[in-house]
Structure formats: C-alpha cells, structure tokens
C-alpha cells in the first residue's frame, strides 16, 4: 500500500501515429451527393431548358448554368458568392451539376444582379415543377386535410447597408421574409423577401395570389390553411374563402382556414366574471388550473361580402403555478381561433390542429442555419429576393432527397422520424466522399468500402435516372 502511494501507477504514453502527407493526382470529392442534385435539377425542375429559352445569352455560361451552379452551392450549405471560387478548378462540381463550367464570384454576382427581376417569376415556378414532376409525396394530416402553413420569419442583417434592411418586430435590423409550407413534409411553395419593418399581413394578399394556384396544381385534396394572429385580417380570410368557393364550383375540394385571433381591447376580467356567473362548465387539467372552452358563430363583412365562421374560445385561470405556489391574484389567459372547418371538428380538435402549425418554425431554422441564409449575400433587394427563390429550390431538392432515401430501413442509422432535416441530408448524402474515375469513355464514381449511404444513394440515383 505504501509502495503504491510512493510510486503511483502511470499509464504508458502512446505517441500519435505519424503519417506521410502526399497530394496525389486522383480526382477526389467530398460532396458526391451533388450528382443527385444535378440529376434532380435537370430531370424534374428542367432548370437549363426553362431559363435558357426565356433568357438566352450569346456567349459565356448560360443563365441556366449560372443558376444551377449557385443552387448547387446552396445545396452544400454555402450561400456567399465568394464560396464559388473554391469550385472553379473542381471538375467534379461542374460535371455533377451538368454545366459547362463554374462561374467566377464576380460573374455570379453580376449575372444575378442583372437578371434578378426577370428570373424571380421563373425560378419560383421551378420549385413547383420539381415537386410535380418528381411525384413528391404530400402527406395529409390524420384528419385527411393537407396543411398549408403561412408565416413570417426574421433574418438578422444588422450593421449592414443592404437595401430593405429596417427595424423588425424582433428588435433588430434585418428582413422579414414570408414563407408557405405544404404537407407534413414541409415542401416550400413560396419564399419571398420583405423589408424588416413590414408586419405580417402587409401585402400578404399578393403572396396569396401567387401561392394558392401553385398549391392547387400540386394537390387535389382538401386543404387546411393555418396562420397566426399577425394575419388576422378580414381581407385575407375573404380571399381564401373566395378561392375555396371557386375551387368547389369547379368540382374541387374546399380550402379551410384556421387562424389564431388577436383579442384587441378585450376585458379579460369581465369575461372571466361572466363565465363564473353563468357557472359554465370548466375542465381541471391539474389542481389550481381551470380551462373553459366554448365556441360561437361569427360573421365579418368585407367588400360587400359576408363570411360566416366558427370562433373557438379558450380561457385559462391559474390560481397555483406549476410548483404549487398559491398566486395572490389568479392569472387569466384568453385565446381564440377563427375557422371555416365544419362542426364535425370539435373545438378541442380545432385547437390541436392549430398546435401543429408550430412545426413550421423548424423549416425557418433550416433556411437560416442549414442553408446559411441568416445574412443574405447581396446589398441589392431584388438580388436577395432571387437568392431566397433559389434557396426555395435548393431546400426542396434536399428535402426530396431526404424523404426518398433517408427514411428507408437500409439508410444510415438515425432515430426514427417522419422527415429528415436538411442538415441530416447534407451530412449523409451531400458530404459523401468519392473518387471520380474516367475509363473506356465512362465516368465512374467510386465510393469508399465502408460508405454507409451507398445502398440508398445508388437506389435513388437509378430511380431518378430512369424516371
């Protein structure tokens, strides 16, 4: 025992292995997944033929090639124009995307600046065509309705002089783009840049004019459109209801609306007292908490048109907090939701359907973090608007890859999920190392011996090639 104290055991120190570094002549790549991106852009979105026919060029790289190069860059998780310089001498980058060359950063910036206004309507339609031609699954909710979520998110672009940057409701300078997501997969069918000072419902009617026709082209199922209290405006509700009437008149299914209300100027104490006086039935989720849920019939009028709808009310009284502390004055919380859903949907189910609207926050996060679009790369508003349109296309390509390959049983091991976030797609399918070999007039992409994604990668490539 004394010997162990005087002479404590010391583990042998092993020296790290020594490697000899060498730069070979083989063509290796760490983003082999761009072969799937290039295939999707050419096969389903038809980027080259569409853009080159609309905006022909006499010399240099075509507009379709420039756009394809930038979408490929976005699909590697990079948005800065200068990042394209890393691929100027990368033969695989151009070959995987099916383009004749990789533009310089200055050329990329100049072309997008010049063509932005004419490109935006075209690139918006590319995303919709990608989903339609690829047969992307649009999964409805358990109730059979296809969710369509519309919301605004914020991009922090403070300490810049970019056109359109202004104070947002988040308390910082930036932009406030609006996005629309379809189905439980979260397909992006609209992504438009807006100045930071714009509130949610500002000019949203123009977004709906572009959004709704795309959605109706992609699915014939009944739609549940959800948005938060920032869009609680009569003109927007009437616009969606008018589109629903037109669709049903043509033999289609309805478009239902579910919007959280804004209780402007409501006297909560008076409402609470009235419920107590009428002895309305309340549920008791826990001790010290009472919840009243009821509904009423409402109607609003706009542009000589009356819209009747249901209003679901919920008032919560808390006399104890979650730690059991007695509150001197009970906390009163009130929420309500306006909906055109039929009475077959009880109030509790309507509230639960709206709770699912919160999933879209993850999709916002994927744009800002996984695609590196928190801070937009250009100083011009129109160019940044085009960047978001191209980001919508890149987002849908990556989402399509994830839903098609990474949910299978033989996919690289991950926890079970309904969809894979873009970061997972980048890690498992885009950042795949491979060696490009040219032999006997054939190009072979040689993956490593232990590549976990090879099976699903090969299956998806063959499936899309033969589509």
C-alpha positions as CSV (number, residue, x, y, z in Angstrom):
1,X,0.0,0.0,0.0
2,X,2.9,2.3,0.9
3,X,4.6,1.4,-2.4
4,X,1.5,2.4,-4.4
5,X,1.4,5.8,-2.7
6,X,5.1,6.4,-3.2
7,X,5.1,5.0,-6.7
8,X,1.7,5.7,-8.3
9,X,0.8,3.8,-11.5
10,X,1.3,5.8,-14.6
11,X,-0.3,4.7,-17.9
12,X,2.2,4.4,-20.7
13,X,2.1,7.5,-23.0
14,X,1.5,6.5,-26.6
15,X,2.7,8.7,-29.3
16,X,0.2,9.7,-32.0
17,X,0.8,7.9,-35.3
18,X,2.9,9.6,-37.8
19,X,1.6,9.9,-41.3
20,X,3.4,10.9,-44.5
21,X,1.3,13.5,-46.3
22,X,1.1,13.4,-50.1
23,X,-1.0,15.1,-52.7
24,X,-2.0,12.7,-55.5
25,X,-3.3,13.3,-58.9
26,X,-6.6,11.4,-58.4
27,X,-9.9,13.4,-58.6
28,X,-11.5,13.1,-55.2
29,X,-14.5,14.9,-53.9
30,X,-16.1,15.3,-50.5
31,X,-19.6,16.3,-51.9
32,X,-20.5,13.3,-54.1
33,X,-24.2,14.0,-53.4
34,X,-24.2,16.8,-55.9
35,X,-24.7,14.1,-58.6
36,X,-28.3,13.7,-57.1
37,X,-28.7,17.4,-57.0
38,X,-27.7,17.9,-60.7
39,X,-30.0,15.0,-61.7
40,X,-33.0,16.5,-59.9
41,X,-32.4,20.0,-61.3
42,X,-32.1,18.6,-64.9
43,X,-34.7,15.8,-64.8
44,X,-37.5,17.3,-62.7
45,X,-37.0,21.1,-62.5
46,X,-35.6,21.4,-66.0
47,X,-33.6,24.5,-65.0
48,X,-31.4,24.7,-68.1
49,X,-34.1,24.5,-70.8
50,X,-36.5,26.7,-69.0
51,X,-34.1,29.6,-68.2
52,X,-32.1,29.4,-71.4
53,X,-35.2,29.7,-73.5
54,X,-36.6,32.6,-71.6
55,X,-33.2,34.5,-71.1
56,X,-30.9,33.5,-74.0
57,X,-27.2,34.6,-74.0
58,X,-24.8,34.9,-76.9
59,X,-21.6,34.0,-75.1
60,X,-20.2,32.6,-71.9
61,X,-22.1,30.4,-69.4
62,X,-25.8,30.4,-69.9
63,X,-28.2,31.8,-67.3
64,X,-29.3,28.2,-66.6
65,X,-25.8,27.1,-65.9
66,X,-25.2,30.1,-63.6
67,X,-28.3,29.4,-61.7
68,X,-27.6,25.7,-61.5
69,X,-24.1,26.5,-60.1
70,X,-25.5,28.7,-57.4
71,X,-28.2,26.2,-56.4
72,X,-25.5,23.5,-56.2
73,X,-23.5,25.8,-53.9
74,X,-26.6,26.3,-51.7
75,X,-27.0,22.5,-51.5
76,X,-23.6,22.3,-49.9
77,X,-24.7,24.7,-47.2
78,X,-23.0,27.8,-48.5
79,X,-24.6,31.0,-49.8
80,X,-21.8,33.5,-50.1
81,X,-20.8,34.4,-53.7
82,X,-17.1,34.1,-52.9
83,X,-17.6,30.4,-51.9
84,X,-18.0,29.5,-55.6
85,X,-14.3,30.2,-56.1
86,X,-13.4,27.0,-54.3
87,X,-15.0,25.1,-57.1
88,X,-13.5,26.9,-60.1
89,X,-10.9,24.1,-60.5
90,X,-13.2,21.4,-59.2
91,X,-14.0,19.3,-62.3
92,X,-16.5,17.2,-60.4
93,X,-18.6,20.2,-59.3
94,X,-19.4,21.1,-62.9
95,X,-19.8,17.5,-64.1
96,X,-22.1,16.5,-61.3
97,X,-24.4,19.5,-62.0
98,X,-24.2,19.1,-65.7
99,X,-22.9,22.5,-66.5
100,X,-20.1,23.6,-68.9
101,X,-18.1,25.4,-66.3
102,X,-18.2,27.2,-62.9
103,X,-18.6,31.0,-62.9
104,X,-16.3,33.3,-61.1
105,X,-17.7,35.0,-58.0
106,X,-17.8,38.4,-59.8
107,X,-19.6,36.9,-62.7
108,X,-22.1,35.1,-60.5
109,X,-22.9,38.3,-58.6
110,X,-23.2,40.4,-61.7
111,X,-25.4,38.0,-63.5
112,X,-27.8,37.6,-60.6
113,X,-27.9,41.3,-60.1
114,X,-28.7,41.9,-63.8
115,X,-31.2,39.2,-64.3
116,X,-32.9,39.2,-60.8
117,X,-36.2,40.9,-61.7
118,X,-36.7,38.7,-64.8
119,X,-35.5,35.5,-63.1
120,X,-37.7,35.5,-59.9
121,X,-41.0,34.5,-61.6
122,X,-39.2,31.7,-63.5
123,X,-37.3,30.3,-60.5
124,X,-40.4,30.4,-58.4
125,X,-42.1,28.0,-60.8
126,X,-39.0,25.7,-60.9
127,X,-39.6,24.7,-57.3
128,X,-43.3,23.8,-58.1
129,X,-42.3,21.9,-61.2
130,X,-39.7,19.9,-59.2
131,X,-42.3,18.7,-56.8
132,X,-44.9,17.9,-59.5
133,X,-42.5,16.1,-61.9
134,X,-40.8,14.1,-59.2
135,X,-44.1,13.0,-57.7
136,X,-43.1,14.3,-54.3
137,X,-45.4,12.9,-51.6
138,X,-47.7,15.5,-50.0
139,X,-48.9,13.8,-46.8
140,X,-52.2,15.0,-45.2
141,X,-52.9,15.2,-41.5
142,X,-54.7,12.4,-39.7
143,X,-58.0,14.2,-40.4
144,X,-57.4,14.0,-44.1
145,X,-56.6,17.7,-44.7
146,X,-53.4,18.8,-46.3
147,X,-51.8,21.5,-44.1
148,X,-50.7,24.8,-45.7
149,X,-48.8,26.9,-43.2
150,X,-48.0,30.6,-43.9
151,X,-45.8,32.6,-41.7
152,X,-43.1,35.3,-41.5
153,X,-39.7,34.8,-40.0
154,X,-36.8,37.2,-39.3
155,X,-33.3,37.4,-40.7
156,X,-30.8,39.4,-38.7
157,X,-28.8,41.6,-41.1
158,X,-27.8,44.3,-38.6
159,X,-24.9,46.7,-39.1
160,X,-25.2,46.5,-42.9
161,X,-26.4,48.9,-45.5
162,X,-28.3,46.4,-47.5
163,X,-31.4,47.7,-49.4
164,X,-34.6,46.9,-47.5
165,X,-33.0,46.3,-44.1
166,X,-35.1,48.0,-41.3
167,X,-36.2,47.5,-37.8
168,X,-38.1,44.2,-37.3
169,X,-40.6,43.3,-34.6
170,X,-37.8,41.2,-33.1
171,X,-36.0,44.4,-32.0
172,X,-33.1,44.2,-34.5
173,X,-32.4,45.3,-38.1
174,X,-33.0,42.8,-40.8
175,X,-35.5,41.3,-43.2
176,X,-38.9,39.7,-42.6
177,X,-39.5,37.2,-45.5
178,X,-42.7,35.3,-45.8
179,X,-42.9,31.5,-46.5
180,X,-45.5,28.9,-47.3
181,X,-45.1,25.2,-46.5
182,X,-47.3,22.4,-47.9
183,X,-47.9,18.9,-46.4
184,X,-46.4,17.3,-43.4
185,X,-43.1,17.1,-45.2
186,X,-42.9,20.9,-45.3
187,X,-42.5,21.5,-49.0
188,X,-41.7,25.1,-49.6
189,X,-44.1,26.6,-52.2
190,X,-43.4,30.3,-51.5
191,X,-40.5,32.2,-50.1
192,X,-40.5,35.9,-50.7
193,X,-38.3,38.7,-49.3
194,X,-39.8,41.6,-47.4
195,X,-38.5,44.6,-45.6
196,X,-38.0,44.2,-41.9
197,X,-40.5,46.9,-41.0
198,X,-43.4,45.1,-42.7
199,X,-45.9,43.5,-40.3
200,X,-47.2,40.0,-41.1
201,X,-50.4,40.9,-43.1
202,X,-48.8,43.7,-45.1
203,X,-49.3,42.9,-48.8
204,X,-49.9,39.3,-48.0
205,X,-52.8,39.3,-50.4
206,X,-50.3,39.5,-53.3
207,X,-48.4,36.5,-51.8
208,X,-51.7,34.5,-51.7
209,X,-52.3,35.3,-55.4
210,X,-49.1,33.6,-56.3
211,X,-49.2,30.9,-53.6
212,X,-52.7,29.4,-54.0
213,X,-52.5,28.5,-57.7
214,X,-49.3,26.6,-57.1
215,X,-50.9,24.6,-54.2
216,X,-54.0,23.8,-56.2
217,X,-51.8,22.5,-59.0
218,X,-49.8,20.2,-56.7
219,X,-52.7,18.6,-54.8
220,X,-56.4,18.0,-55.3
221,X,-57.1,17.2,-51.7
222,X,-58.9,19.4,-49.2
223,X,-56.5,22.0,-47.7
224,X,-56.2,23.4,-44.2
225,X,-54.6,26.8,-44.3
226,X,-53.1,27.9,-41.0
227,X,-51.6,31.2,-39.9
228,X,-51.1,33.1,-36.7
229,X,-52.7,36.3,-35.2
230,X,-50.4,38.5,-37.3
231,X,-52.6,37.6,-40.3
232,X,-55.9,38.0,-38.5
233,X,-57.4,40.3,-41.1
234,X,-60.8,40.2,-42.8
235,X,-59.5,40.8,-46.3
236,X,-57.2,37.8,-46.1
237,X,-59.9,35.5,-44.8
238,X,-62.2,36.5,-47.5
239,X,-59.6,36.0,-50.2
240,X,-59.0,32.4,-49.0
241,X,-62.7,31.7,-48.8
242,X,-63.3,33.1,-52.3
243,X,-60.6,30.8,-53.6
244,X,-62.3,27.9,-51.9
245,X,-65.7,28.7,-53.4
246,X,-64.1,28.9,-56.9
247,X,-62.4,25.6,-56.4
248,X,-65.5,23.9,-55.3
249,X,-67.6,25.4,-58.1
250,X,-65.1,23.7,-60.5
251,X,-65.6,20.4,-58.8
252,X,-62.7,20.5,-56.4
253,X,-62.4,20.2,-52.7
254,X,-62.6,23.0,-50.1
255,X,-59.8,25.2,-48.7
256,X,-60.5,25.6,-44.9
257,X,-59.0,28.4,-42.9
258,X,-57.7,28.2,-39.3
259,X,-56.3,31.4,-37.9
260,X,-55.4,32.4,-34.4
261,X,-57.3,35.6,-33.4
262,X,-56.0,38.8,-31.9
263,X,-58.1,39.8,-28.8
264,X,-57.8,43.6,-29.3
265,X,-59.2,45.6,-26.4
266,X,-60.8,42.6,-24.7
267,X,-61.7,43.0,-21.0
268,X,-60.4,39.6,-19.6
269,X,-61.6,40.2,-16.1
270,X,-65.2,40.9,-17.3
271,X,-65.1,37.8,-19.5
272,X,-63.8,35.7,-16.5
273,X,-66.5,37.1,-14.2
274,X,-69.2,36.3,-16.7
275,X,-68.1,32.7,-17.0
276,X,-68.2,32.4,-13.2
277,X,-71.6,33.9,-13.0
278,X,-73.1,31.6,-15.6
279,X,-71.5,28.7,-13.9
280,X,-70.1,27.5,-17.3
281,X,-68.5,24.0,-17.2
282,X,-64.7,24.0,-16.9
283,X,-62.2,21.2,-17.1
284,X,-59.5,20.8,-14.4
285,X,-56.2,19.7,-16.0
286,X,-54.5,20.0,-12.6
287,X,-55.0,21.5,-9.2
288,X,-55.2,25.2,-9.4
289,X,-55.9,25.4,-13.1
290,X,-59.3,25.7,-14.8
291,X,-59.9,25.9,-18.5
292,X,-63.1,26.9,-20.3
293,X,-63.6,26.0,-24.0
294,X,-66.6,27.1,-26.0
295,X,-67.5,28.2,-29.4
296,X,-69.7,30.9,-31.1
297,X,-70.9,31.7,-34.6
298,X,-69.3,34.8,-36.1
299,X,-69.5,36.8,-39.3
300,X,-67.4,39.5,-40.8
301,X,-68.1,41.6,-43.9
302,X,-65.5,42.8,-46.4
303,X,-66.0,44.3,-49.9
304,X,-69.8,43.7,-49.8
305,X,-69.2,40.0,-48.9
306,X,-70.1,38.2,-45.7
307,X,-68.1,35.4,-44.3
308,X,-69.6,33.2,-41.6
309,X,-67.2,31.2,-39.5
310,X,-66.8,29.4,-36.2
311,X,-64.9,31.0,-33.3
312,X,-63.3,28.7,-30.7
313,X,-62.7,30.4,-27.4
314,X,-60.4,29.2,-24.6
315,X,-60.0,31.0,-21.2
316,X,-57.4,29.6,-18.7
317,X,-57.4,30.5,-15.0
318,X,-54.3,29.7,-12.9
319,X,-54.5,30.0,-9.1
320,X,-51.4,27.8,-8.5
321,X,-48.2,27.9,-10.5
322,X,-46.5,24.7,-11.7
323,X,-44.5,24.5,-8.4
324,X,-47.7,24.6,-6.3
325,X,-47.2,28.2,-5.1
326,X,-50.5,30.0,-4.4
327,X,-51.0,33.1,-6.5
328,X,-52.4,36.2,-4.8
329,X,-54.2,37.2,-8.0
330,X,-55.2,34.4,-10.4
331,X,-53.6,34.5,-13.9
332,X,-56.1,34.8,-16.7
333,X,-55.2,33.9,-20.2
334,X,-57.5,34.0,-23.2
335,X,-57.1,32.7,-26.8
336,X,-59.4,32.3,-29.7
337,X,-59.3,30.8,-33.2
338,X,-61.4,31.6,-36.2
339,X,-62.0,28.7,-38.6
340,X,-64.2,27.7,-41.5
341,X,-63.9,24.0,-40.6
342,X,-67.3,22.2,-40.3
343,X,-68.9,21.3,-37.0
344,X,-67.6,17.7,-37.5
345,X,-64.3,19.1,-36.0
346,X,-65.0,19.7,-32.2
347,X,-63.3,22.7,-30.5
348,X,-60.6,20.5,-28.9
349,X,-59.6,19.1,-32.3
350,X,-59.5,22.6,-33.8
351,X,-57.1,23.8,-31.1
352,X,-55.0,20.7,-31.6
353,X,-54.8,21.2,-35.4
354,X,-53.6,24.8,-34.8
355,X,-50.9,23.5,-32.4
356,X,-49.4,21.6,-35.3
357,X,-48.8,24.9,-37.0
358,X,-45.7,25.4,-34.8
359,X,-43.8,22.8,-36.7
360,X,-43.0,25.4,-39.4
361,X,-40.5,27.0,-37.1
362,X,-38.1,24.2,-37.8
363,X,-38.4,24.9,-41.5
364,X,-37.5,28.5,-41.0
365,X,-34.5,27.4,-39.0
366,X,-33.3,25.1,-41.8
367,X,-33.2,28.1,-44.2
368,X,-31.3,30.3,-41.8
369,X,-28.8,27.7,-40.4
370,X,-28.5,24.7,-42.7
371,X,-28.5,26.8,-45.9
372,X,-26.5,29.6,-44.3
373,X,-29.1,32.3,-45.1
374,X,-29.4,34.2,-41.9
375,X,-27.4,37.0,-43.5
376,X,-28.1,37.5,-47.2
377,X,-25.1,37.8,-49.5
378,X,-26.1,40.8,-51.7
379,X,-26.7,44.5,-51.0
380,X,-29.5,44.7,-53.5
381,X,-33.0,43.9,-52.5
382,X,-34.1,42.2,-55.8
383,X,-31.0,40.1,-55.8
384,X,-31.6,38.9,-52.3
385,X,-35.2,38.2,-53.2
386,X,-33.8,36.0,-56.1
387,X,-31.5,34.3,-53.6
388,X,-34.4,33.2,-51.5
389,X,-36.3,32.0,-54.6
390,X,-33.2,29.8,-55.4
391,X,-32.9,28.8,-51.8
392,X,-36.5,27.5,-52.0
393,X,-35.5,25.3,-54.9
394,X,-32.4,24.0,-53.1
395,X,-34.5,23.4,-50.0
396,X,-37.0,21.3,-51.9
397,X,-34.2,19.3,-53.7
398,X,-32.6,18.4,-50.3
399,X,-36.0,17.6,-48.7
400,X,-36.8,15.4,-51.7
401,X,-33.5,13.5,-51.2
402,X,-34.1,13.1,-47.5
403,X,-37.7,11.8,-47.9
404,X,-36.8,9.5,-50.8
405,X,-33.6,7.9,-49.3
406,X,-33.1,8.6,-45.6
407,X,-36.4,7.1,-44.3
408,X,-35.7,3.6,-45.7
409,X,-34.7,0.7,-43.4
410,X,-31.3,0.4,-45.1
411,X,-30.5,4.1,-44.7
412,X,-27.6,5.2,-42.4
413,X,-28.7,4.7,-38.8
414,X,-30.7,7.6,-37.4
415,X,-33.5,7.9,-34.9
416,X,-37.0,7.3,-36.4
417,X,-38.6,10.4,-37.9
418,X,-41.3,11.5,-40.3
419,X,-38.8,13.6,-42.2
420,X,-35.1,14.4,-42.1
421,X,-33.9,17.9,-41.6
422,X,-31.7,19.4,-44.2
423,X,-28.6,19.2,-42.0
424,X,-29.0,15.4,-41.9
425,X,-29.3,15.3,-45.7
426,X,-26.1,17.3,-46.0
427,X,-24.2,15.0,-43.6
428,X,-25.5,11.7,-45.0
429,X,-26.0,12.3,-48.8
430,X,-24.2,15.5,-49.9
431,X,-20.9,15.2,-48.0
432,X,-20.2,11.8,-49.3
433,X,-16.6,11.1,-50.3
434,X,-16.0,9.5,-53.7
435,X,-13.3,9.2,-56.4
436,X,-14.1,10.1,-60.0
437,X,-12.6,7.7,-62.5
438,X,-12.8,8.0,-66.2
439,X,-12.2,4.8,-68.1
440,X,-13.4,3.5,-71.5
441,X,-15.4,6.6,-72.2
442,X,-17.3,6.1,-68.9
443,X,-17.3,8.1,-65.8
444,X,-17.4,6.1,-62.6
445,X,-18.0,7.5,-59.1
446,X,-16.1,5.2,-56.8
447,X,-17.4,5.3,-53.2
448,X,-15.5,4.0,-50.2
449,X,-15.6,0.5,-48.9
450,X,-17.5,1.4,-45.8
451,X,-19.7,4.2,-47.2
452,X,-23.0,3.8,-45.1
453,X,-25.1,5.7,-47.6
454,X,-24.1,3.8,-50.8
455,X,-27.1,1.5,-50.9
456,X,-29.7,4.2,-50.7
457,X,-27.6,6.6,-52.8
458,X,-27.3,4.0,-55.7
459,X,-31.0,3.2,-55.5
460,X,-32.1,6.8,-55.6
461,X,-29.8,7.6,-58.5
462,X,-31.0,4.7,-60.6
463,X,-34.6,5.6,-59.7
464,X,-34.3,9.2,-60.8
465,X,-32.2,8.3,-63.9
466,X,-34.9,6.0,-65.2
467,X,-37.8,8.4,-64.3
